[in-house]
Amino acid sequence: MHSLTQDQLKTLIHYDPHTGHFTWAIDRPGGRVKAGDRAGTTHYSGYRYVTVAGSTVTEHRLAWFYTHGRWPSGDLDHINRVRHDNRIDNLREATRSENCQNQPIRKSNRSGVTGVYHHKVSNKWAATINVNKKQMHLGVYDTLEEAIQVRRNAELEHYPNANAHI
């Protein structure tokens, strides 16, 4: 896939940066796909994939290459966390750590806030944050609001490039 140039890609497929959708610029061999048809499929993971020039690639990485003329050097983060929203304004290059900071709240989370949980032994609220692959304990608090505020302050300190999402 990396041998494909941006110019070659643009002769095969069109990308709309406002919708994040790819459409075929030409009829595909075999007649099943016509110019103007939406390219790609949605995987059960929520990501969209496109097969172009014999290689299958995630739509968000393809959008980056189509727009910037180079493949992303690391991860691409969907800023709004919607895996099939491939508008170029919703994508940013990120390290793996930065990408993980923009994850949705786990289904098992009872507090509604990432990194804040009910500490059963003390019957209080605890706050944690992961920094450089290590979990930091931020303390145990009488109220949920206190734990949330401590977590928010830690995010501002340790995740300066992340969007506020709690």
C-alpha positions, 0 to 999 in steps of 0.5 A: 500500500505504501507504494501507492502515490497520492496522485494514483489514489486520487485517480481511483477514489474521491474523498469528501473532507466534509463528510469523511466519505470515499466514493469511487472515481471510476467503475471497478472491474467486474461491473459491480461497483460504479463511479460515484458509489460509496467505497468501503465497508464498516467492520463490526469494530466500528471502523471502516475499511477500503480496499484500493490498489489491492490493499485493504486499509482503514478509512481514517488512515486513507483519509490522512494520506489522501489529504496530507500526501503521507501516511500517519507516522503513528496512531490516528485519533478520532477526536469525537471517539466515533470510529466511522467519522472520518472527516479530516477535522475529526482526525489527529496524529497521536501517540498510542498513549494520547490515543488511549487517553481519548477512550470512552468510559467503560461500561462497568464504570459506576461513577460516569467518569474515567478514572473515578470509582467507588472504593468499597472498603472505605465506602468513598470515591477514589481517583486514578490516572494512567501516566506513561503506562503507570497508574497513579493513585490520586486519593480517596474522597468523601464525595464523588464531586471531590474525586472528579475535581481531583481527576480533572486537575490531574488530566490538565496536568498530565494530558495537556493535549487531550480534549476535556471529556469528563 
